[in-house]
Amino acid sequence: MHSRNKLPIIVGGTNYYIESLLWKVLLDTGQENEDSGNGGDGAPDRKLELEKLSGAELHKRLSEVDPKMAAMLHPNDKRKIARSLQIHEETGVPHSCWLEEQREQKGGDGLGGPLRYSDPCIFWLHADMDALDKRLDARVDDMLSAGLIKELRDFHVRYNQQKVQDESQNYQHGIFQSIGFKEFHDYLTAPENSSQQEKDTLRDKGIEALKIATRRYARKQNKWVRNRFLKRPGDNVPVVYGLDVTDVSRWEETVLNPALQILDSLRKGEEPAVAPIRVQDTVQRNKRSHHSCDLCDKVIIGDLEWAAHLKSKKHHYHVRKKRKSDPPSDQSHVTPAPSDCTAETSKSPSKDS
């Protein structure tokens, strides 16, 4: 589109998708072409195969081939550990080395590589949370009126019923983790001899769970925008303009016209009349720092989580217990993450970090 002198405008999509378009944050292990030749299996199946192992076993394997990455991942985080093991198996290079190389590129930062394109601009459509909650609830009601329950039941019979009977269902993979399906598990799997009242109760329970999950996801998306866009470290961060969609009846006044004016000014190299969103400098905390508390026999990942643990009643209980038996000593410590990125790089980065 750039080569045709067209301005690409990306609308919607998950925040992960938008981030991968803006920054070089993904890794390409070089397996896509190989997989496409064997029916699409291979890499994805290998990751699922690894996830069948226990978290402790996976973490042990990762510690042997990529101790630095293992130090940043909690033993219970099987999905990310399996992905790191998969990357090492496919490339022979530790996942942590790929990420380190990516971050060291000009314009890279702690969250990934540099921007893919110069001078991108982000429009963040936000609304008052009370108004947004009502809008989201109404959206669920519209989905129900459009036949959501029948669609869920048909999908359950075709793709899910046998998994439930075989006790092999996992609502953390693929389409099954989507909001709007797992919330109705109890309703869809209710015994055939259940009364209509019991079924209606389970149906209403699923509807309420769907509304709660949808509202929670909206808040998670807003938090993502703040943390990954507004508070992102470094200078290579696109400007973010906020557009208020609380009152959709004023769409042209509060969204469309301001956006067009901003774009027109930016293309002319002028300062837009609307100022971008600015946030005060915040202390950057390491979300992947590795901490171990010998007193509580726990592994903690992340600075915030570590600080919370040190203030917890359980930790204070063990501290007092230790003081009664031994002289004061610092039993809680941060385990340094080792680094070994000396392996030769055989394939080039760009997909799924």
N, C-alpha and C positions, 0 to 999 in steps of 0.2 A: 504493500500500500504506500509506503514511503517512496519507493522507486517510481510510483505513478503520481507522486505529489498529492497524495490523499492523506487526510488526517485520520488515523485510526481512533475509534472511540469504543472502548470496551465497557459494556454495561452488564452488571450482575456477575454471577459466578461466585464461587466460594472465595474467602479471603486468601486461602492457600493458592488458589488459581491466579488471583490478581497479583499476589506477591511474586509468583514464579514468572509472570509476564514482565514485571517491573525490574526485578533483580535476578542476578545469576545465583540462584540458591539451590538448584537441582543438580543431580549427578547422573551422567549417562554411563552406565557400566558396559555399554557396547553389546548388550544382549538382545535388544529389541529385534534386530534383523534375524538373529538366529532363532528367536522364539517364533517369529512370524512364519518361519519355514517349517515348523513342526506342530502347527495347529494352535499356537499361542500358549502351549504349556511350557514348562521349564522353569524360568525364574519365578513367576508367581507361585507355582506349585512348590518350589523349593522353600520359599518363605513360609508357606502354610505348613509344610512338613516340619520345618524347624520349630514353629510355634506349638507343635504338639508336645515338645519336650518341656520339662519343668523350667521355671524361671531360674532356679539355682544352677541347673545344668547348662542352660544357655549362657548365663553370666560367666560361668566357669570357662566355657569355650571361648567367649569373647575376651576374657582376661588373658588368655594364653596367646591370642593373635593380635589383639588391639587393647592393651591395658589402659591406654589413655581414654578410649571411648567407653570402656567398661566402667571406669571411674566416674563418668558423667551420667551413667544410666543406672536406675534403680533395678535390682534383681527382679522385681515384679513387672517391669516394663518389657514384657516379652515381645511385643510387636516391634519396638525400635531395636531391641537387641538382635532379633532375628534379621532385621533389615541390614544391620551393620555386619553381621556374619555373612549374609548373602553377598554384600558388596565385596567383602574380602575374598570370598570363594571365587567370585566372577573375575576379579581384577588382580588378585594377589597383593593388593595394596590395602593397608588399614583404612577404614572409613575416616578415622580422625585425621589422617594425612591428606585425604582428598579435601576435607573441610578446611584444614589449615592452609593448604595451597590456595583454595578459593578465597579465603579471607585476606590473604596476603596480597591479592591482586590490587592494583591501584583503584581506590574507591571502595574496597571491601571493608567489612566491619564484622563485629562479633556475631551478627545474624546471617552472614553470607557474603557473597561476592558483590561486585559493583553493579550499578544500574545497567540495564541492557541498552537503553536508549537515552539520549540527552533530553533534558527539559520536559519530562513528563509532568502531568498535572492530575491531581486526584480531587474529585468532587465527592464529598461525604454527605449523603442524604440522611439526615438525622431528624428525630421527632421527640417531642415530650413523651416520657415513658408511659404515663397514664393513657395518653391518646394512642400510643403504639400498642399497648396491651389490649385495648378495646378493638383496635383494628385487626390484631392477630387473632383474637377470639372470634371475631366476625368472619375472618378468613377460614377458620376451622369449621364454623357453622355452614359456610358456603360449600366447603368440601363435602360435608355430610349430606347437604341437600343435593349435591351433584352425584351422589352414589358411592361415597367412600366406603361404607360398610360392606356393600356388595363386592366392591373391588378387592377389599382386604380378604373377604371370605373366599373368593375365587382364587386369589393368589395363594392363600394358605393351603387350600386343597391341592393345588397344582404343584407347589414348590416347597411347602413347609410341613405339611401334616406328617409325612413319612419321617422327616428329620426329628420331629418331636417324639414320634413313637419309638424311633431308634435311639432316643436320648443323645442325638448327635448335633442338636441345634446349638448354634452359637450366634447370639445377636450382636456380636462384635465384628462380624465380617460381611463385606459386600453389601448388597441391597438390604439385607436383614437389619443392618444397624441404622437405617434411615429413620428419621423421626416420622411417626405415623403408622408404624407396623408393630414394633415390639410392645408398644403401649397397650395393644389389644390382645396380647398373648392369652391372658386368663379368659377373655370373652371367646376367642376363637377355639380354645381348647377345652371349653366347658363340656362336661359329660352330657350325652344326648338326653339323659333322663332329668336334666335340670329343668326347674320350673321356669315359666316365662318371666316371672318376677326376678328370679335369680339371674337369668340372662340379661334382663334389662338393667339390673344393678351393675353387672360386670361391664355392660356396654357403656353406661354412664361413667363408670370408673375409668374406662379407656379414654373416653372423650375428655374428661378432666385432666388425665395424665398427658394427653396429646397437647392440650392447651398450655399446661405448665411447661412441658418440654420445649414447646415453640417459643414461649416467652423467655425461657432460660437461654435458649440458643440466640435469640436476638440480643440479649445482654452480653453474651459471650462474644458475638460479632462486634459490638461496640467496644468492648474491652480490647479486642484484637486490634482494631483500628487505632486506638490510643497507644497501645504498647508497640505495635509493629510499624506504624506510620508516623504518628505524632511524636513519640518518644524514642524513635530509632536513633541509635548513636551514629556519629559521623556527619560529614557534610553532604554526602551524596543521597539526600532524601528529597523526594518531590514535595512541592508545596501542596498543602491540603486546604481546600476551601469548603466551608460548611454551608449547606443549603437546608433550610428548615422545611420539612414536609409534614409538620403537625397538622396543618389545615390544607388538605389537598384541593379544596375549592379555590385556593389562591395559588395554584401551581405555576401559572405563568409569571405571577408577580414575585413569588419567593424562590422559584427554582429555575424555570426555563430562561427567562430574560436575564437574571444575574449570571447564569452559566454562559450564555451566549456573549454577554458583555465581557466577562473574564477571558474567554477564549479569544475574542477579537483583540483585546488589549495585549494578551501574551503573544499572539501572532505578529503584532505590530512592534513588539519589543517595548511596550509601554507598561507602566505600573497600573494594575487593575484598580478600579475605584473600591472594590470590595477587598478587604485585607484577609490574608490567609489565617488559619487557626494557628495560634502560637501557644505553646505550653511552657511553663517554667521549667528550668533545668531540674532534672530529678537525678537522684543517685542511682547509677546503674548497678543492679544486683545480678550476680551470676546465678542463672537458673540451673546450671549444670554442675556447680561445685559439689564435690564429694566430701561428706562428713560421716564419721563413725563415732558413735557414743558407746564406749566400752561398758559404762555403768548400766545402760539400758539394753545393751546388746542390740543396737539398731543401726541401720544405715540410712542416712538422710541425704537427699539430693536437693540442692538449691539453698541459697543464702537465707531467703525468707523462711523456708521450712525449718532450717537449722536454728534460726533465731526463735521461732515459735517452740521448737522442741526444748530449747534451753530454759524457756519460761514455763514449760508444762509442769503439772502437778506430779506426773510420773517421774520426770527427771529429778525434780527437787526431792521426791521421796527417796530415790536411790542415792542422791548426794548426801542426805542426812544419814542414811543407813551406812554409807561408806565412812563418813566422818566418825561415827561411833566406834567403828572397828579399826580404822587406820588413821594416821596423821593426814592432814589435808594434802591432796595431790590433784593435779590436773589430769583426770581420767578421760576427759572428752577431748578429742583432737581431730584435726582436719587431715585427712590422708592425701598427700600430694599425688597428683596424677602424673604417671610416667609418660615419657614421650619417646617414640621410636618411629620416625618417618624416613628411614634410610632405604626402604625397599624401592626398587625401580618402578616408576610409573609406566605401565604398558598401555593404558587406555585413557582417553581424555574425558574430563568432567563436563556434565551438564544436566543430569536428571535424577530426581527423587532423593534428596538428602535426608 
